[in-house]
Amino acid sequence: MKTLPQEAIIDVSAHPTELADGRLRAVGDGLVAELFRLVAEGEGVAVCHGAARTLAGHGLDVHDEQDAAVARDYLESLFRAFGARVDVAAFSPVVMDYDRIAVMDVDGYNKNKHFTPNGDHTTEREFLTTKCVHFDAATPFVGNIYGPYRNIEGGIPVVCDARAYCADAGVAPADLIELMPHSFNVAVREEHAERILADYAEALDVDLSADLVLVVLLNEVAGGLAHAGSEPRAVDPDQPSRRPIRHLEYQFAEGVELAKWYRHYNLDIPAPSLEVPDEAARERYHRGIGPVGAEGGAGRR
């Protein structure tokens, strides 16, 4: 996968659903089986779009916040059903005591305050979603639900085939990454990120002002796919802007599990600052990437 396979794009509106008590439910298991085939057995990525058409089929409107929330919950249910099928231990290079899938709704444009996805072993802090090419820490699979955006241009998800890059360039997974200040995630080192963005990255062709999209990734550093996003900007700086993202990841009860994962990759245990980074750290770690280039790759600005 040096470009995103066309088969990885799933139109969820082509799969039947039922609406009952304000919740959407998939009819049959065909859609979840497709997610499993693509992510657990295939290239490690699936992009589910068409939620707006699914809503419209039930007389709902993606631009109504309550109706959009129905679609968001539906896409989350697909990820959870996928998680119920997959043997997560088979995709982790270190034994981890994963005990749940955690969900967090974040602001993808403004600063998040008092944020923590796992209050049992990390402290609340300020948090920015826009990041360089990175992996989320200690979760073999992630699901990110984007949209619908309001008054936002950019903010498009980018899938990065770090697995193919490491194989082609002879780079070991532990040599690919570094700690990301002010975050528990790990950044792809800049010298590798530039090459990945040039030749191994694909920006998704989605209209997130008019749809919701679920991106499911095999996220483990060893053998998985990294991700990033283009820089989100307000179309009209004088108007309110919204870029909602729902993030889903595997979690565990004890902080020792997190330490085990970092040590496997020869990294120190991070101690993120409770405030968002200064401008220098922002420029390196929290700047969105540039537009898709002429060859189909995604380059830095």
Buried (B, 14 or more C-beta within 10 A) or exposed (E): BEBBEEEBBBEBBEBEBEBEEEEBEBEEEEBBEBBBEBBBEBBBBBBBBBBBBBBBEEEBEBEEEEBBBBBBBBBBBBBBBBBEEBEBEEBBBBEBEBEEBBBBEBBBBEEBEEBBBBEEBBEEBBBBBBBBBBBBBBBBBBBBBBBBBBBBBBBBBBBBBBBBBBEEEEBEBEBBBBBBBBBBBBBBBEEBBBBBBBBBBBBBEBEBBEBBBBBBBBBBBBBBBBBBBBBBBBEEEEEEBBBBBBBBBBBBEEEEBBBBBBEBBEBEEBEBEEEBBEEEBBEBBBBBBBEBBEEEBBBBE
